Amino acid sequence: MGFSVTGSHVIIFIASVIAASGVSSFILTVTYSINSGLSDQGERIQYLLDIDFSIINDPENIPSTVSDHLFYLKNIGSKQLTTSNDVFNVFIDGELISSNNYNFSLITIKQCEISTLYIDSSEITSGDHTLRIVGPQAINDEFIFTIP
């Protein structure tokens, strides 16, 4: 004849278990996605902290040779830094310098090492200037200096 009260309770219990497992799998998927995203962001931040550099010149006394002005780039990160015209862009007063008009003394610099950046003297006139060097992952340093 008909279902008893126990049969109805069993069906409701099974439906509740199925619904709960669906909700828990959804929550598990969302939690995994959040965890994965945070892990990726953490790795990116760690990478950005591992690569860093600074321009360490005296802003009032920029050394020069017959054809170049010299700027010193120090690796202050914990990873080796590749210094080449393919990796770095150089801007003087907001203007991009052609990669033919600058070069580095070393191809790679380890932690705490210094590379000399040679910028063609024709790119920098006398007066106050701003040098911006943009490296890997858009990490950059800005330096305000004066050429007498």
KOLBA-84367 format. One line per field, with one value per atom (N, C-alpha, C): residue number from 1; residue in one letter; x, y, z; atom name. Coordinates in nm, 3 decimals, always signed. Last residue first. Layout:
KOLBA-84367
num <- NUM;... $
residu <- A;... $
px <- X;... $
py <- Y;... $
pz <- Z;... $
atome <- CA;... $
This chain:
KOLBA-84367
num <- 148;148;148;147;147;147;146;146;146;145;145;145;144;144;144;143;143;143;142;142;142;141;141;141;140;140;140;139;139;139;138;138;138;137;137;137;136;136;136;135;135;135;134;134;134;133;133;133;132;132;132;131;131;131;130;130;130;129;129;129;128;128;128;127;127;127;126;126;126;125;125;125;124;124;124;123;123;123;122;122;122;121;121;121;120;120;120;119;119;119;118;118;118;117;117;117;116;116;116;115;115;115;114;114;114;113;113;113;112;112;112;111;111;111;110;110;110;109;109;109;108;108;108;107;107;107;106;106;106;105;105;105;104;104;104;103;103;103;102;102;102;101;101;101;100;100;100;99;99;99;98;98;98;97;97;97;96;96;96;95;95;95;94;94;94;93;93;93;92;92;92;91;91;91;90;90;90;89;89;89;88;88;88;87;87;87;86;86;86;85;85;85;84;84;84;83;83;83;82;82;82;81;81;81;80;80;80;79;79;79;78;78;78;77;77;77;76;76;76;75;75;75;74;74;74;73;73;73;72;72;72;71;71;71;70;70;70;69;69;69;68;68;68;67;67;67;66;66;66;65;65;65;64;64;64;63;63;63;62;62;62;61;61;61;60;60;60;59;59;59;58;58;58;57;57;57;56;56;56;55;55;55;54;54;54;53;53;53;52;52;52;51;51;51;50;50;50;49;49;49;48;48;48;47;47;47;46;46;46;45;45;45;44;44;44;43;43;43;42;42;42;41;41;41;40;40;40;39;39;39;38;38;38;37;37;37;36;36;36;35;35;35;34;34;34;33;33;33;32;32;32;31;31;31;30;30;30;29;29;29;28;28;28;27;27;27;26;26;26;25;25;25;24;24;24;23;23;23;22;22;22;21;21;21;20;20;20;19;19;19;18;18;18;17;17;17;16;16;16;15;15;15;14;14;14;13;13;13;12;12;12;11;11;11;10;10;10;9;9;9;8;8;8;7;7;7;6;6;6;5;5;5;4;4;4;3;3;3;2;2;2;1;1;1 $
residu <- P;P;P;I;I;I;T;T;T;F;F;F;I;I;I;F;F;F;E;E;E;D;D;D;N;N;N;I;I;I;A;A;A;Q;Q;Q;P;P;P;G;G;G;V;V;V;I;I;I;R;R;R;L;L;L;T;T;T;H;H;H;D;D;D;G;G;G;S;S;S;T;T;T;I;I;I;E;E;E;S;S;S;S;S;S;D;D;D;I;I;I;Y;Y;Y;L;L;L;T;T;T;S;S;S;I;I;I;E;E;E;C;C;C;Q;Q;Q;K;K;K;I;I;I;T;T;T;I;I;I;L;L;L;S;S;S;F;F;F;N;N;N;Y;Y;Y;N;N;N;N;N;N;S;S;S;S;S;S;I;I;I;L;L;L;E;E;E;G;G;G;D;D;D;I;I;I;F;F;F;V;V;V;N;N;N;F;F;F;V;V;V;D;D;D;N;N;N;S;S;S;T;T;T;T;T;T;L;L;L;Q;Q;Q;K;K;K;S;S;S;G;G;G;I;I;I;N;N;N;K;K;K;L;L;L;Y;Y;Y;F;F;F;L;L;L;H;H;H;D;D;D;S;S;S;V;V;V;T;T;T;S;S;S;P;P;P;I;I;I;N;N;N;E;E;E;P;P;P;D;D;D;N;N;N;I;I;I;I;I;I;S;S;S;F;F;F;D;D;D;I;I;I;D;D;D;L;L;L;L;L;L;Y;Y;Y;Q;Q;Q;I;I;I;R;R;R;E;E;E;G;G;G;Q;Q;Q;D;D;D;S;S;S;L;L;L;G;G;G;S;S;S;N;N;N;I;I;I;S;S;S;Y;Y;Y;T;T;T;V;V;V;T;T;T;L;L;L;I;I;I;F;F;F;S;S;S;S;S;S;V;V;V;G;G;G;S;S;S;A;A;A;A;A;A;I;I;I;V;V;V;S;S;S;A;A;A;I;I;I;F;F;F;I;I;I;I;I;I;V;V;V;H;H;H;S;S;S;G;G;G;T;T;T;V;V;V;S;S;S;F;F;F;G;G;G;M;M;M $
px <- +7.677;+7.722;+7.742;+7.389;+7.512;+7.554;+7.223;+7.260;+7.390;+6.938;+7.079;+7.102;+6.734;+6.740;+6.884;+6.613;+6.729;+6.732;+6.421;+6.431;+6.541;+6.372;+6.430;+6.445;+6.149;+6.222;+6.281;+6.009;+6.072;+6.159;+5.892;+5.862;+5.913;+6.009;+5.883;+5.846;+6.337;+6.245;+6.123;+6.347;+6.404;+6.299;+6.406;+6.299;+6.356;+6.527;+6.568;+6.459;+6.532;+6.448;+6.495;+6.661;+6.693;+6.600;+6.617;+6.565;+6.596;+6.822;+6.758;+6.704;+6.951;+6.887;+6.811;+7.246;+7.124;+7.072;+7.360;+7.384;+7.251;+7.215;+7.272;+7.300;+7.241;+7.221;+7.292;+7.303;+7.166;+7.135;+7.571;+7.482;+7.337;+7.691;+7.686;+7.593;+7.538;+7.604;+7.583;+7.584;+7.487;+7.561;+7.660;+7.720;+7.612;+7.642;+7.558;+7.623;+7.813;+7.816;+7.730;+7.695;+7.726;+7.725;+7.771;+7.740;+7.782;+7.631;+7.729;+7.678;+7.428;+7.521;+7.630;+7.386;+7.341;+7.456;+7.538;+7.487;+7.444;+7.472;+7.526;+7.457;+7.564;+7.487;+7.555;+7.718;+7.596;+7.505;+7.862;+7.850;+7.718;+7.832;+7.968;+7.965;+7.579;+7.620;+7.759;+7.481;+7.519;+7.568;+7.314;+7.355;+7.395;+7.232;+7.300;+7.332;+7.082;+7.215;+7.298;+6.835;+6.925;+7.065;+6.738;+6.760;+6.861;+6.549;+6.679;+6.692;+6.244;+6.311;+6.441;+6.195;+6.217;+6.294;+6.189;+6.067;+6.081;+6.452;+6.345;+6.219;+6.547;+6.602;+6.492;+6.523;+6.452;+6.528;+6.589;+6.643;+6.568;+6.518;+6.490;+6.535;+6.655;+6.638;+6.604;+6.673;+6.601;+6.567;+6.824;+6.698;+6.611;+7.053;+6.960;+6.827;+7.109;+7.132;+7.029;+7.171;+7.173;+7.209;+7.011;+7.068;+7.058;+7.083;+7.012;+7.085;+7.023;+7.112;+7.030;+6.837;+6.860;+6.958;+6.784;+6.855;+6.883;+6.854;+6.768;+6.851;+7.017;+6.982;+6.882;+7.262;+7.162;+7.134;+7.316;+7.347;+7.231;+7.458;+7.337;+7.373;+7.580;+7.608;+7.477;+7.662;+7.570;+7.591;+7.842;+7.842;+7.746;+7.830;+7.806;+7.789;+8.075;+7.964;+7.954;+8.303;+8.179;+8.058;+8.502;+8.497;+8.360;+8.314;+8.432;+8.420;+8.204;+8.190;+8.325;+8.002;+8.127;+8.102;+7.823;+7.806;+7.936;+7.752;+7.881;+7.871;+7.507;+7.574;+7.706;+7.421;+7.345;+7.412;+7.622;+7.609;+7.538;+7.452;+7.542;+7.522;+7.301;+7.372;+7.472;+6.995;+7.100;+7.169;+6.907;+6.906;+7.020;+6.685;+6.810;+6.794;+6.560;+6.549;+6.686;+6.409;+6.481;+6.456;+6.266;+6.397;+6.476;+6.026;+6.116;+6.257;+5.919;+5.944;+6.037;+5.897;+5.985;+6.020;+5.705;+5.838;+5.938;+5.491;+5.546;+5.686;+5.454;+5.487;+5.549;+5.387;+5.507;+5.550;+5.147;+5.260;+5.391;+4.990;+5.024;+5.143;+4.971;+5.033;+5.075;+4.837;+4.969;+5.042;+4.596;+4.683;+4.825;+4.499;+4.524;+4.617;+4.475;+4.564;+4.599;+4.282;+4.414;+4.515;+4.065;+4.120;+4.262;+4.027;+4.057;+4.119;+3.966;+4.085;+4.125;+3.725;+3.840;+3.969;+3.566;+3.593;+3.715;+3.564;+3.616;+3.653;+3.442;+3.577;+3.640;+3.189;+3.275;+3.420;+3.103;+3.112;+3.206;+3.103;+3.194;+3.211;+2.903;+3.040;+3.140;+2.679;+2.723;+2.868;+2.668;+2.680;+2.733;+2.630;+2.753;+2.775;+2.377;+2.493;+2.623;+2.221;+2.232;+2.354;+2.253;+2.294;+2.312;+2.142;+2.283;+2.333;+1.877;+1.958;+2.107;+1.796;+1.798;+1.884;+1.812;+1.898;+1.908;+1.610;+1.749;+1.845;+1.383;+1.427;+1.572;+1.377;+1.390;+1.438;+1.343;+1.461;+1.483;+1.094;+1.212;+1.340;+0.930;+0.940;+1.066;+0.963;+1.004;+1.020;+0.849;+0.990;+1.042;+0.581;+0.654;+0.803;+0.530;+0.513;+0.593;+0.358;+0.482;+0.450;+0.077;+0.154;+0.283;+0.077;+0.000;+0.087 $
py <- +6.892;+7.033;+7.087;+6.710;+6.714;+6.860;+6.559;+6.683;+6.663;+6.338;+6.376;+6.505;+6.090;+6.230;+6.277;+5.780;+5.849;+5.991;+5.488;+5.623;+5.697;+5.156;+5.248;+5.383;+4.873;+4.990;+5.069;+4.588;+4.644;+4.760;+4.452;+4.595;+4.653;+4.206;+4.213;+4.357;+4.351;+4.238;+4.254;+4.714;+4.581;+4.474;+5.043;+4.943;+4.808;+5.334;+5.207;+5.105;+5.672;+5.560;+5.437;+5.976;+5.849;+5.743;+6.312;+6.195;+6.072;+6.608;+6.502;+6.394;+6.936;+6.835;+6.735;+6.994;+7.032;+6.918;+6.907;+6.958;+7.002;+6.610;+6.744;+6.790;+6.292;+6.368;+6.503;+6.165;+6.148;+6.238;+6.190;+6.270;+6.263;+6.001;+6.140;+6.227;+5.688;+5.779;+5.924;+5.522;+5.590;+5.692;+5.229;+5.334;+5.392;+5.100;+5.131;+5.249;+4.850;+4.988;+5.001;+4.652;+4.663;+4.812;+4.488;+4.614;+4.605;+4.250;+4.294;+4.419;+4.161;+4.263;+4.303;+3.866;+3.947;+4.034;+3.901;+3.825;+3.921;+3.992;+4.033;+3.953;+3.953;+3.909;+3.959;+4.113;+4.054;+4.005;+4.432;+4.289;+4.237;+4.690;+4.634;+4.484;+4.768;+4.733;+4.671;+5.051;+4.911;+4.893;+5.269;+5.231;+5.084;+5.312;+5.422;+5.393;+5.111;+5.129;+5.231;+5.138;+5.037;+5.042;+5.475;+5.364;+5.266;+5.571;+5.577;+5.454;+5.735;+5.606;+5.624;+6.002;+5.962;+5.831;+6.082;+6.024;+5.979;+6.158;+6.259;+6.209;+5.869;+5.995;+6.099;+5.524;+5.647;+5.763;+5.200;+5.318;+5.441;+4.861;+4.981;+5.101;+4.530;+4.661;+4.768;+4.308;+4.295;+4.432;+4.382;+4.310;+4.306;+4.488;+4.581;+4.515;+4.330;+4.345;+4.443;+4.160;+4.300;+4.306;+3.942;+3.955;+4.100;+3.862;+3.955;+3.963;+3.612;+3.669;+3.751;+3.700;+3.620;+3.691;+3.880;+3.758;+3.666;+4.230;+4.114;+3.992;+4.431;+4.423;+4.310;+4.501;+4.397;+4.385;+4.831;+4.727;+4.630;+5.023;+4.946;+4.831;+5.338;+5.210;+5.145;+5.509;+5.492;+5.350;+5.740;+5.611;+5.612;+5.864;+5.890;+5.754;+5.861;+5.805;+5.867;+5.952;+5.937;+5.892;+5.990;+6.080;+6.072;+5.930;+5.908;+6.007;+6.027;+6.016;+5.985;+6.027;+6.006;+5.993;+6.274;+6.161;+6.143;+6.414;+6.384;+6.258;+6.437;+6.561;+6.538;+6.179;+6.257;+6.387;+5.904;+6.033;+6.125;+5.591;+5.704;+5.818;+5.354;+5.397;+5.511;+5.214;+5.301;+5.367;+4.876;+5.016;+5.089;+4.592;+4.663;+4.808;+4.260;+4.403;+4.466;+3.964;+4.043;+4.190;+3.872;+3.812;+3.889;+3.998;+4.034;+3.982;+3.871;+4.015;+4.061;+3.613;+3.636;+3.785;+3.662;+3.613;+3.638;+3.733;+3.831;+3.790;+3.485;+3.606;+3.712;+3.321;+3.291;+3.413;+3.444;+3.438;+3.411;+3.396;+3.534;+3.538;+3.115;+3.177;+3.321;+3.095;+3.035;+3.097;+3.217;+3.277;+3.222;+3.032;+3.172;+3.240;+2.802;+2.801;+2.944;+2.889;+2.846;+2.850;+2.931;+3.043;+3.010;+2.670;+2.779;+2.898;+2.534;+2.496;+2.608;+2.662;+2.671;+2.636;+2.578;+2.720;+2.739;+2.299;+2.353;+2.500;+2.290;+2.237;+2.292;+2.390;+2.465;+2.419;+2.180;+2.317;+2.400;+1.970;+1.964;+2.101;+2.059;+2.045;+2.035;+2.053;+2.180;+2.169;+1.775;+1.872;+2.005;+1.676;+1.640;+1.734;+1.783;+1.823;+1.790;+1.647;+1.793;+1.841;+1.382;+1.417;+1.568;+1.407;+1.367;+1.404;+1.471;+1.566;+1.536;+1.237;+1.362;+1.466;+1.063;+1.041;+1.168;+1.178;+1.167;+1.150;+1.143;+1.278;+1.278;+0.860;+0.934;+1.076;+0.810;+0.758;+0.834;+0.927;+0.982;+0.934;+0.759;+0.901;+0.963;+0.521;+0.528;+0.672;+0.592;+0.558;+0.567;+0.620;+0.739;+0.713;+0.417;+0.449;+0.575;+0.428;+0.442;+0.469;+0.207;+0.330;+0.326;-0.107;+0.000;+0.121 $
pz <- -1.479;-1.480;-1.621;-1.435;-1.516;-1.523;-1.168;-1.235;-1.311;-1.109;-1.107;-1.183;-0.980;-1.022;-1.004;-1.067;-1.011;-1.068;-1.014;-1.068;-0.993;-1.117;-1.020;-1.089;-1.149;-1.197;-1.082;-1.292;-1.173;-1.219;-1.500;-1.486;-1.353;-1.526;-1.453;-1.419;-1.557;-1.570;-1.479;-1.554;-1.573;-1.587;-1.627;-1.612;-1.648;-1.497;-1.556;-1.524;-1.542;-1.498;-1.574;-1.450;-1.514;-1.455;-1.496;-1.427;-1.510;-1.455;-1.533;-1.440;-1.490;-1.405;-1.491;-1.698;-1.626;-1.541;-2.028;-1.893;-1.831;-2.182;-2.186;-2.043;-2.301;-2.178;-2.189;-2.535;-2.486;-2.366;-2.580;-2.665;-2.618;-2.419;-2.372;-2.455;-2.374;-2.468;-2.423;-2.075;-2.161;-2.245;-1.920;-2.002;-2.091;-1.608;-1.724;-1.795;-1.438;-1.484;-1.609;-1.170;-1.312;-1.348;-0.870;-0.938;-1.083;-0.634;-0.734;-0.805;-0.466;-0.415;-0.513;-0.650;-0.537;-0.486;-0.977;-0.863;-0.755;-1.306;-1.177;-1.067;-1.648;-1.531;-1.405;-1.811;-1.866;-1.754;-1.737;-1.710;-1.765;-1.834;-1.826;-1.803;-2.077;-1.940;-1.943;-2.281;-2.260;-2.117;-2.515;-2.380;-2.377;-2.772;-2.705;-2.558;-2.876;-2.934;-2.857;-2.764;-2.705;-2.765;-2.715;-2.808;-2.748;-2.439;-2.505;-2.595;-2.401;-2.415;-2.494;-2.181;-2.320;-2.325;-1.918;-1.976;-2.120;-1.864;-1.863;-1.935;-2.011;-1.959;-1.975;-1.964;-1.996;-1.933;-2.075;-2.007;-2.058;-2.012;-2.090;-2.007;-2.010;-1.949;-2.052;-2.181;-2.054;-1.996;-2.398;-2.423;-2.298;-2.296;-2.360;-2.392;-1.977;-2.121;-2.175;-1.708;-1.749;-1.896;-1.500;-1.633;-1.676;-1.171;-1.259;-1.393;-0.927;-1.028;-1.126;-0.631;-0.752;-0.843;-0.434;-0.396;-0.514;-0.501;-0.484;-0.447;-0.566;-0.424;-0.398;-0.779;-0.760;-0.610;-0.889;-0.790;-0.779;-1.129;-1.102;-1.009;-1.193;-1.129;-1.085;-1.490;-1.378;-1.323;-1.681;-1.612;-1.494;-2.011;-1.869;-1.803;-2.281;-2.204;-2.064;-2.414;-2.491;-2.410;-2.223;-2.339;-2.407;-1.923;-2.007;-2.123;-1.596;-1.741;-1.805;-1.297;-1.370;-1.521;-1.146;-1.238;-1.315;-0.879;-0.939;-1.024;-0.763;-0.797;-0.871;-0.698;-0.797;-0.840;-0.698;-0.631;-0.731;-0.777;-0.804;-0.704;-0.772;-0.651;-0.674;-0.841;-0.898;-0.780;-0.775;-0.736;-0.807;-0.805;-0.828;-0.787;-0.773;-0.746;-0.769;-0.732;-0.832;-0.804;-0.512;-0.539;-0.643;-0.525;-0.416;-0.439;-0.747;-0.754;-0.642;-0.643;-0.757;-0.766;-0.444;-0.406;-0.518;-0.608;-0.515;-0.471;-0.737;-0.815;-0.725;-0.522;-0.599;-0.680;-0.444;-0.351;-0.423;-0.668;-0.633;-0.539;-0.650;-0.767;-0.737;-0.404;-0.419;-0.538;-0.465;-0.364;-0.374;-0.655;-0.691;-0.594;-0.496;-0.613;-0.655;-0.312;-0.266;-0.381;-0.485;-0.407;-0.361;-0.580;-0.673;-0.600;-0.341;-0.418;-0.514;-0.277;-0.186;-0.258;-0.492;-0.472;-0.382;-0.443;-0.569;-0.555;-0.190;-0.207;-0.334;-0.252;-0.158;-0.171;-0.421;-0.472;-0.384;-0.240;-0.354;-0.418;-0.062;-0.014;-0.130;-0.230;-0.173;-0.128;-0.282;-0.392;-0.342;-0.026;-0.097;-0.216;+0.031;+0.111;+0.041;-0.158;-0.164;-0.086;-0.063;-0.200;-0.212;+0.195;+0.180;+0.041;+0.126;+0.204;+0.190;-0.001;-0.077;-0.005;+0.219;+0.102;+0.019;+0.385;+0.432;+0.314;+0.227;+0.261;+0.308;+0.226;+0.100;+0.127;+0.501;+0.431;+0.301;+0.550;+0.616;+0.547;+0.399;+0.365;+0.426;+0.545;+0.404;+0.359;+0.790;+0.784;+0.640;+0.726;+0.769;+0.759;+0.433;+0.575;+0.605;+0.131;+0.208;+0.352;+0.080;+0.071;+0.150;+0.000;+0.000;+0.000 $
atome <- N;CA;C;N;CA;C;N;CA;C;N;CA;C;N;CA;C;N;CA;C;N;CA;C;N;CA;C;N;CA;C;N;CA;C;N;CA;C;N;CA;C;N;CA;C;N;CA;C;N;CA;C;N;CA;C;N;CA;C;N;CA;C;N;CA;C;N;CA;C;N;CA;C;N;CA;C;N;CA;C;N;CA;C;N;CA;C;N;CA;C;N;CA;C;N;CA;C;N;CA;C;N;CA;C;N;CA;C;N;CA;C;N;CA;C;N;CA;C;N;CA;C;N;CA;C;N;CA;C;N;CA;C;N;CA;C;N;CA;C;N;CA;C;N;CA;C;N;CA;C;N;CA;C;N;CA;C;N;CA;C;N;CA;C;N;CA;C;N;CA;C;N;CA;C;N;CA;C;N;CA;C;N;CA;C;N;CA;C;N;CA;C;N;CA;C;N;CA;C;N;CA;C;N;CA;C;N;CA;C;N;CA;C;N;CA;C;N;CA;C;N;CA;C;N;CA;C;N;CA;C;N;CA;C;N;CA;C;N;CA;C;N;CA;C;N;CA;C;N;CA;C;N;CA;C;N;CA;C;N;CA;C;N;CA;C;N;CA;C;N;CA;C;N;CA;C;N;CA;C;N;CA;C;N;CA;C;N;CA;C;N;CA;C;N;CA;C;N;CA;C;N;CA;C;N;CA;C;N;CA;C;N;CA;C;N;CA;C;N;CA;C;N;CA;C;N;CA;C;N;CA;C;N;CA;C;N;CA;C;N;CA;C;N;CA;C;N;CA;C;N;CA;C;N;CA;C;N;CA;C;N;CA;C;N;CA;C;N;CA;C;N;CA;C;N;CA;C;N;CA;C;N;CA;C;N;CA;C;N;CA;C;N;CA;C;N;CA;C;N;CA;C;N;CA;C;N;CA;C;N;CA;C;N;CA;C;N;CA;C;N;CA;C;N;CA;C;N;CA;C;N;CA;C;N;CA;C;N;CA;C;N;CA;C;N;CA;C;N;CA;C;N;CA;C;N;CA;C;N;CA;C;N;CA;C;N;CA;C;N;CA;C;N;CA;C;N;CA;C;N;CA;C;N;CA;C;N;CA;C;N;CA;C;N;CA;C;N;CA;C;N;CA;C;N;CA;C;N;CA;C;N;CA;C;N;CA;C $
